[in-house]
Amino acid sequence: MTDIKRRSFLQSSLAAGAGIMLSQTQRLKAQAESSSKTLNVAIIGVGAQGRVLLNSCVKIPNLNFVAVCDIWEYSQRYGQRYLMKFGHQPKVYEDYREMLEKEGDLDAVIVATPDFMHAEHANACLQKGINVYCEKMMSNDIEKARSMVRTMKETGKLMQIGHQRRSNPRYRHALDKLINKAGLFGRITNVNGQWNRAVSEDLGWPKQYEMPQEKLNKYGYKNMHQFRNWRWYKKYGGGPISDLGAHQIDIYNWFLGTPPKNVIAGGGTDYYENYEWYDNVMAIYEYETEQGNVRAFYQVLTTTSAGGGYFERFMGTDGTLKMSENPALTKVYREARVEEEQWKKWIDLKYIRQDNSANAPQKAATKVDVRETAPLAVYDLPIVLDKPIHMPHLENFFSAVRGESELNCPADHAFESEVAVFKVNDAIEAKRMLELTEQDFLI
């Protein structure tokens, strides 16, 4: 936890210093002027994830979308028409280089293209002096991801990576209050998480908007099927462990305050015969924390939705935290060995809330074996997120662009998680445990 606490301390110290230099009236005036400044924004990539981000952006005040860029006319039309419904008048571009050349007053660009293009797009924007919000993964290639961190540092511009849980108030409450302040779970010894999805059909496309073969070749695609289903191909993405697991492995690193020291994994193309990436992956990490070793299991399955949805579970000697972007899957558990009175103060402080639902185990619950542990008491988080899950992360980015706050997930912090994710596919291929050394994380 040392690195997290150090960053929190530095941020608090800087804030305190600013308070000494400026009067409260001056600070409020400066913040009001900064917050009211309209930012000129463009988006590169208006596929499925780009549309999700736009849905959040149109709810954020003082943003002016001046450009939409995508190689596919179908997505261009969608992005432009959608933004026009909310009063924006974006120009449409196919080539991002033309957009950067002609739109000389951009404050920020959102990059939501396939992973293999992230580095090219993000680096070009940063080098033009434009701040970047880039979807995860940073790239499908570790050296390209590393180049993005270097460019961010060299240009001095901001780059937020789309690990949106880092801005989710429920996740921040769980880390800041339950783990760091209350130490509610004792020593965390194990972590597990998953994201399971049922069998799904390949993505199709409207035939009237099928791209000519010449255009597909120009942008590196063999055919429309690969263009639409790029996440399954090694040239374009990192497979399900990258597409889904990256979000949750990032939470492992963030909550434990350190990247893993090794990983062993298994997986294969067990069902989808026409795809390159593993459709089912199981990985075990080992973390070395200040409290001791933590072993963390993660699985991503794309052939069944069974298993209780998507979540990250941190298990300790005194209790367990089960976190998810879905509030219905989020619970806090107290071990029977810990007295109820010890947790009462955390209820009074509104860190947690008693769970009175029908699903909560009752004190009188019976055991069927003398070796069985007594049922755990169940609690809820009192924090509610009443906006789209990506919106707080985008708000944090635009606030940082205005100089009002620090990024919650800058590229250099995200890079640690990227390395941990990349190593899973490497471990599957190597069929052995792989060590993660300091050299792996160097920029």
C-alpha positions in Angstrom: 0.0 0.0 0.0 3.0 2.3 0.3 2.8 3.7 -3.2 -0.9 4.5 -2.9 -0.4 6.2 0.5 2.6 8.2 -0.8 0.6 9.5 -3.8 -2.4 10.4 -1.5 0.0 12.2 0.8 1.6 14.2 -2.0 -1.7 15.2 -3.4 -3.0 16.2 0.0 0.2 18.2 0.6 -0.1 20.0 -2.7 -3.7 20.9 -2.0 -2.8 22.2 1.5 0.0 24.4 0.0 -2.4 25.9 -2.6 -4.8 26.7 0.3 -2.1 28.7 2.0 -1.2 30.7 -1.1 -4.8 31.5 -2.2 -7.6 32.8 -0.2 -10.9 30.8 -0.2 -12.5 33.5 -2.4 -9.7 33.4 -4.9 -9.8 29.6 -5.1 -13.5 29.5 -5.7 -13.3 32.2 -8.4 -10.4 30.4 -10.1 -12.3 27.1 -10.0 -15.5 28.6 -11.3 -13.6 30.2 -14.3 -11.8 27.0 -15.0 -14.9 24.8 -14.8 -16.9 27.0 -17.1 -14.2 26.9 -19.8 -15.5 25.0 -22.9 -13.2 22.3 -24.1 -12.9 21.5 -27.7 -12.9 17.7 -28.1 -12.7 15.1 -30.9 -13.1 11.4 -30.9 -11.2 8.8 -33.0 -13.1 5.6 -33.2 -16.9 5.5 -33.0 -17.4 1.7 -32.7 -19.1 0.0 -29.7 -16.8 1.5 -27.0 -16.6 4.9 -28.6 -20.4 5.1 -28.5 -20.5 4.2 -24.9 -18.0 7.0 -24.1 -20.0 9.5 -26.2 -23.1 8.5 -24.2 -21.4 9.7 -21.1 -19.7 12.7 -22.7 -23.0 14.3 -23.8 -24.0 14.5 -20.2 -20.9 16.4 -19.1 -21.2 20.2 -19.4 -18.9 22.6 -21.3 -17.7 20.1 -23.9 -17.7 21.0 -27.6 -17.3 18.1 -29.9 -15.7 19.6 -33.1 -14.7 16.4 -34.9 -15.5 12.7 -35.3 -13.0 10.4 -37.0 -13.5 6.8 -38.1 -12.5 4.8 -41.1 -16.0 3.3 -41.5 -18.7 5.5 -43.0 -21.3 3.8 -40.9 -19.6 4.8 -37.7 -18.9 8.3 -39.0 -22.6 8.9 -39.7 -23.6 7.5 -36.3 -21.2 9.7 -34.4 -22.0 12.9 -36.2 -25.8 12.4 -36.0 -25.7 11.3 -32.3 -23.7 14.4 -31.3 -25.9 16.7 -33.4 -28.8 15.6 -31.3 -27.1 17.3 -28.3 -26.2 20.5 -30.0 -22.7 19.7 -31.3 -21.7 20.3 -34.9 -18.8 18.0 -35.5 -16.9 17.7 -38.7 -16.3 14.2 -40.1 -12.9 12.8 -40.9 -11.6 9.4 -42.1 -7.9 10.1 -41.6 -6.9 11.2 -38.1 -3.8 13.0 -39.5 -6.1 15.3 -41.6 -8.2 15.9 -38.5 -5.2 16.9 -36.4 -3.9 19.1 -39.2 -7.2 21.0 -39.7 -8.5 21.1 -36.1 -5.9 23.3 -34.6 -7.8 24.2 -31.4 -8.3 20.8 -29.8 -8.0 20.5 -26.0 -8.6 16.8 -25.9 -9.0 13.7 -28.0 -10.8 10.5 -27.1 -9.1 7.4 -28.6 -11.5 4.4 -28.9 -10.0 2.6 -31.9 -8.9 -1.1 -31.9 -6.0 -1.7 -29.6 -3.3 -2.1 -32.3 -3.9 1.6 -33.3 -3.9 3.2 -29.8 -0.2 4.0 -29.7 -0.2 5.6 -33.1 -3.3 7.7 -32.5 -2.4 8.7 -28.9 1.2 9.5 -29.6 0.3 11.7 -32.6 -2.2 13.6 -30.5 0.2 14.1 -27.6 2.9 15.3 -30.0 0.4 17.9 -31.3 0.0 19.2 -27.7 -3.4 17.6 -27.2 -4.5 15.7 -24.1 -5.7 12.2 -24.6 -8.3 9.9 -23.1 -7.3 6.4 -24.4 -9.3 3.3 -23.9 -7.6 0.3 -22.4 -5.7 -1.7 -23.4 -3.0 0.9 -24.2 -1.9 -1.4 -27.0 -1.7 -5.0 -28.0 2.1 -4.7 -27.9 4.1 -3.9 -24.8 6.7 -1.8 -26.5 4.0 0.4 -28.1 2.3 0.8 -24.7 5.7 1.8 -23.3 6.1 4.4 -26.1 2.8 6.0 -25.0 4.1 6.6 -21.5 7.3 8.1 -22.8 5.5 10.4 -25.2 3.2 11.5 -22.3 6.2 12.4 -20.2 8.1 14.0 -23.0 5.3 16.3 -24.1 4.0 17.1 -20.6 0.4 16.5 -21.8 -2.2 14.4 -20.0 -3.2 10.8 -20.9 -5.9 9.0 -19.0 -6.3 5.3 -19.7 -9.9 3.9 -19.6 -9.7 1.8 -16.5 -12.9 3.5 -15.4 -13.3 1.6 -12.0 -10.5 3.9 -10.7 -12.9 6.8 -10.8 -16.0 4.9 -9.6 -16.9 6.3 -6.2 -17.9 2.9 -4.9 -14.5 1.4 -5.7 -12.7 4.5 -4.3 -14.8 4.2 -1.1 -14.0 0.5 -0.8 -10.2 1.1 -1.1 -9.9 4.4 0.8 -12.3 3.6 3.7 -12.7 -0.1 4.1 -9.2 -1.3 3.2 -6.8 1.6 3.9 -8.5 3.4 6.8 -10.5 0.7 8.6 -8.4 -2.3 7.7 -11.8 -4.1 7.8 -10.7 -7.3 6.3 -7.6 -7.9 8.4 -4.7 -9.3 6.4 -5.8 -9.9 2.7 -4.5 -13.3 1.8 -6.3 -14.2 -1.4 -8.1 -12.5 -4.4 -10.2 -14.0 -7.1 -12.2 -12.5 -9.9 -14.0 -13.4 -13.1 -15.8 -12.2 -16.2 -17.9 -15.0 -17.8 -19.9 -14.5 -21.0 -22.2 -16.9 -22.8 -21.6 -18.1 -26.4 -22.2 -15.3 -28.8 -22.4 -14.9 -32.6 -19.8 -13.1 -34.6 -20.5 -9.4 -35.2 -22.0 -8.6 -38.6 -22.5 -5.4 -40.5 -25.0 -3.6 -42.7 -24.2 -4.8 -46.2 -24.8 -1.4 -47.8 -22.0 -0.1 -45.6 -19.4 -2.8 -46.4 -16.0 -1.3 -47.0 -14.3 -1.9 -50.3 -11.4 -4.4 -50.1 -8.9 -1.7 -51.1 -9.9 0.4 -48.1 -9.8 -2.5 -45.8 -6.2 -3.3 -47.0 -5.2 0.3 -46.6 -6.0 0.2 -42.9 -4.6 -3.3 -42.2 -7.7 -5.5 -42.3 -8.0 -8.7 -44.3 -11.8 -8.5 -44.6 -14.9 -7.1 -43.0 -15.1 -10.0 -40.6 -11.8 -9.2 -39.1 -12.6 -5.6 -39.0 -15.8 -6.2 -37.0 -14.4 -9.0 -34.8 -10.9 -7.6 -34.4 -10.7 -8.5 -30.6 -10.2 -12.1 -31.5 -7.2 -11.7 -33.7 -3.6 -11.3 -32.5 -2.7 -8.6 -35.0 -5.3 -6.3 -33.5 -6.0 -7.1 -29.9 -5.1 -9.3 -26.9 -8.1 -11.6 -26.7 -10.6 -11.9 -23.8 -7.9 -11.7 -21.0 -7.1 -8.3 -22.5 -10.6 -7.2 -23.5 -12.3 -8.1 -20.2 -9.7 -9.2 -17.7 -7.6 -6.0 -18.0 -10.2 -4.1 -16.0 -10.2 -6.5 -13.1 -6.5 -7.3 -13.0 -6.0 -3.5 -12.8 -8.1 -3.6 -9.7 -6.0 -6.3 -8.2 -2.9 -4.1 -8.7 -4.6 -1.0 -7.5 -6.2 -2.4 -4.3 -3.0 -4.4 -3.4 -0.8 -1.4 -4.1 1.7 -3.3 -6.2 2.0 -5.3 -9.4 2.4 -9.1 -9.2 5.8 -10.8 -9.0 4.8 -13.9 -11.1 2.0 -15.5 -13.0 1.1 -19.0 -14.2 -1.8 -19.5 -16.6 -3.7 -21.9 -18.8 -6.0 -21.4 -21.7 -6.9 -22.3 -25.2 -9.0 -21.9 -28.3 -11.4 -24.5 -26.9 -14.7 -23.5 -28.7 -14.3 -20.8 -31.3 -12.3 -22.7 -34.0 -12.1 -19.7 -36.3 -10.5 -17.4 -33.8 -6.8 -16.9 -32.9 -7.0 -15.9 -29.3 -7.8 -18.2 -26.3 -11.5 -18.2 -25.6 -11.1 -19.4 -22.0 -8.2 -18.3 -19.7 -7.4 -19.1 -16.0 -4.5 -17.3 -14.4 -2.9 -17.3 -10.9 -0.8 -14.3 -9.8 1.4 -14.0 -6.7 1.7 -10.6 -5.1 4.2 -9.5 -2.4 2.6 -6.9 -0.2 3.6 -5.2 3.0 1.4 -7.7 4.9 2.7 -10.7 3.2 2.1 -12.9 0.1 -1.3 -12.7 -1.7 -2.3 -15.3 -4.3 -4.8 -14.1 -6.9 -6.9 -16.2 -9.3 -8.6 -14.8 -12.4 -10.7 -16.4 -15.0 -12.4 -15.2 -18.2 -14.8 -17.6 -19.9 -16.6 -16.9 -23.2 -18.6 -20.1 -23.4 -20.8 -19.8 -20.3 -22.3 -17.0 -18.3 -22.6 -19.1 -15.2 -20.7 -18.3 -12.0 -22.3 -15.2 -10.8 -21.4 -12.4 -13.2 -18.3 -10.3 -13.1 -16.6 -9.3 -9.9 -13.3 -9.0 -7.9 -13.2 -10.6 -4.5 -10.6 -9.7 -1.8 -10.5 -12.2 1.0 -8.9 -11.5 4.4 -8.6 -13.0 7.8 -11.4 -10.8 9.2 -13.7 -10.4 6.2 -14.2 -10.3 2.5 -15.0 -7.6 -0.1 -16.8 -8.6 -3.2 -16.7 -5.7 -5.7 -18.4 -5.2 -9.0 -19.6 -2.4 -11.2 -23.0 -4.1 -10.8 -24.1 -3.0 -7.2 -26.2 -6.2 -7.0 -23.0 -8.2 -7.0 -21.2 -6.1 -4.4 -21.2 -7.3 -0.8 -19.0 -7.0 2.3 -18.7 -10.0 4.6 -17.6 -10.3 8.2 -16.0 -13.6 9.4 -17.8 -15.3 12.3 -14.6 -15.1 14.4 -14.9 -11.3 14.5 -17.3 -9.8 17.0 -20.3 -7.9 15.5 -19.6 -5.0 17.9 -16.2 -4.5 16.3 -17.9 -3.6 13.0 -20.6 -1.4 14.5 -18.5 1.7 14.5 -18.0 1.3 10.8 -21.7 1.3 10.3 -22.0 4.4 12.4 -19.3 6.1 10.3 -21.3 5.0 7.1 -18.4 3.0 5.8 -20.7 0.0 5.5 -24.4 -0.7 5.9 -26.2 -3.6 7.4 -27.7 -6.0 4.8 -31.3 -6.7 5.7 -32.1 -8.5 2.5 -33.6 -12.0 2.4 -30.2 -13.3 1.0 -28.3 -12.3 4.1 -27.3 -15.3 6.2 -29.1 -15.5 9.5 -27.3 -15.9 12.9 -29.2 -19.1 13.4 -28.0 -20.7 10.1 -27.0 -24.3 10.6 -23.9 -26.1 9.7 -24.0 -29.7 8.3 -20.4 -30.6 9.3 -18.3 -29.8 12.4 -15.4 -28.8 10.1 -17.6 -26.2 8.3 -17.0 -22.5 9.0 -19.9 -20.6 10.4 -21.8 -18.4 7.9 -20.5 -14.9 7.3 -22.5 -11.8 8.2 -23.3 -9.6 5.2 -23.1 -5.9 4.7 -23.6 -3.4 1.8 -21.7 -0.4 0.6 -23.6 2.8 1.3 -22.3 4.5 -1.9 -24.5 4.9 -5.0 -23.3 5.7 -8.5 -26.3 7.4 -10.2 -24.6 8.0 -13.6 -23.1 5.8 -16.4 -20.1 3.8 -15.2 -17.7 5.5 -17.6 -18.8 9.1 -16.7 -16.8 9.7 -13.5 -13.6 8.6 -15.3 -14.3 11.0 -18.2 -15.2 13.8 -15.7 -11.9 13.2 -13.9 -10.1 13.5 -17.2 -11.7 16.7 -18.3 -11.3 18.1 -14.8 -7.6 17.4 -15.0 -7.3 19.0 -18.4 -8.7 22.1 -16.8 -6.1 21.9 -14.0 -8.6 21.2 -11.3 -7.6 17.7 -10.3 -5.1 14.8 -10.8 -5.7 12.0 -13.2 -7.0 8.8 -11.5 -5.4 6.5 -14.1 -2.5 8.2 -16.0 -0.6 6.1 -18.5 2.4 5.4 -16.3 0.1 3.9 -13.6 -1.9 1.9 -16.1 1.3 0.5 -17.7 1.9 -1.7 -14.6 -1.5 -3.4 -15.2 -0.8 -3.7 -18.9 2.4 -5.6 -18.2 0.5 -8.0 -15.9 -2.1 -8.7 -18.5 0.4 -9.2 -21.3 2.2 -11.8 -19.2 -0.9 -14.0 -19.0 -0.9 -14.8 -22.7 2.9 -15.2 -22.5 2.5 -17.7 -19.6 -0.1 -19.7 -21.5 2.2 -20.0 -24.5 5.3 -20.8 -22.4 3.3 -23.4 -20.4 5.2 -22.4 -17.2 5.3 -19.8 -14.4 6.7 -16.4 -15.6 8.5 -14.0 -13.3 7.8 -10.2 -13.5 10.9 -8.2 -12.8 11.6 -4.5 -12.4 12.9 -4.6 -16.0 9.4 -5.4 -17.2 8.0 -2.2 -15.7 10.7 0.2 -16.8 9.7 3.0 -19.2 
